[in-house]
């Protein structure tokens, strides 16, 4: 009888530990992370996703399995990767870029998908509305207002009349952004010139063409433009045309300036949103969030090359990303 009591007492003492171990086992998750290609911006967003998940207690190799794929811009590979990830039934998917999100939209309406590095999910047809996504997709948008970018032009070059923009014709977000940018530019009294490219191979010729027509080039959140940005910067510098952008890494690569969002923070905030879903939130009713922690960044070397003196009102609180 005493032995039985000891056994029962031992089981009672161990019960909380057994419960904790069981709860920990239930926390094990499988996460899909798919990115469209390698370039500094998307790589930082991906790193932010990992960091955000780790901050939330999900560690790869401990309680999280990651199904990571980079399709290197190959649409055919994207289709195969999408099917492969879906077949492994992950708990959640982080779709980095609009094309990746659209591929998963066509492949599943059950698995939650976090729209990561997607500027305008409503315009891209990924959600019913910002307030009520209505399906299995939601996330944190990195959309920045165009008027604040164009006001920078007025500060460092009040004589500027024409803004140019290059966009990728096959990327819905890029097409939407150029239309939005043109509308805002026209409202502010600027002329606007836009030209499309279908791949990075078109950049040299299109950049030379547009640089001859404009006072300033605006570079938005566009994966193909980011991949060919070195070419764009070289052409623009040669023509004496400054570039403003919403992408931090582009300023480091030679754009003049921009009001930007941290690419890594985009990933972190989307990971935090993903954790809310893992904890029970419904993506159908979880509204699209918008980031607003902007930084003014500039490239002092580019300013010197172009002979542009940025106002102290900008530089005294800005960050110089000169390499």
Steps between C-alpha positions, in 0.01 A plus 500: 500500500785737588664420166175579320474832683862580403429417134186715502690784670776473239250514215331802656837672533592418140161596354583870456825408325323254274241767419772752419679252273171422324429871449849552366451213255181664376694821435711334230411661169585477133549829319526559126719794393514561126677792334500605137872564460823602671578868538582712806145620568327163484786332685460746788124443506563125523752551781241712680245219480745260667586759765137581572411133538798445728396800710164329538658178623509301175849369434592305188624154594343516846126555472476619140564335165551744213417419138714770336512551123649767273373466142756749361243678285391183318119500464493133396702405807265711713208281395685182592621641832151618588360152444783343700450730798123449499545122488691515831205676669690768698331686784565835331671638188695823458473605134778749430397722203177540307562228236564244775184606683296470181636151439385387845167675454436269207622193691329512840213662683560310824858558613557851643726709276681810629545759225863598560666765286168562324439873458132512406314171561159651425598637160673170418172315568642301790245623756144629484591816690762633737254490791357153430734282291226237478714193434814326615736791426602806698819680603682827556534728197805718441315755289634855541313813383634637173436860594761492777757362254425767242516772764866402543555595138354842562739548791827410327402609147218757492554542126423134419206464261496137384511176698584172327424146614595158367276207587465129429212434262438147627478587871155618611628696798745687279231587245272622780775708656591681180134593450475628858830689473393670178172617652676650804775659289244666274306629802820658629570670166766265363510350153542124513675261261489123547651213305461128559746213491432128479833385645830630633639471146293803400635731768799650319305617198190615689706682764690690233176595329318624809805680644507721192142619563473565874643705787467228764442123492278338761568131582221319682467156657562285195694172510634523145607862541678406823686218324621736226545807717877523455443549128232763560723690744795495260291638215333764719834619640640527148203713397513711815151390607435430869296199615265506796358177636298334773757219536784541751742268318467698177626811677802304617552390138500853367155661504510855633242478778164375616255465781531127559392206709747245634474189285594281794227661708250411228587135556494530879157665508355241263641222719326659798174500305556138409544411866161658573347257251692206645349596835148491360427823312296467180678643191161568341424764763854612586537832314796594286737710709708787365849586622570861591847504657667688215863608494657769282815359344737646245825422322761769552725361228221514244414856602865598448517321163188680377599834649185513715502666840229345714336742745623480859139463609517154340854387572518603866243234592569264209731202465782501245522156337811574293708188462 
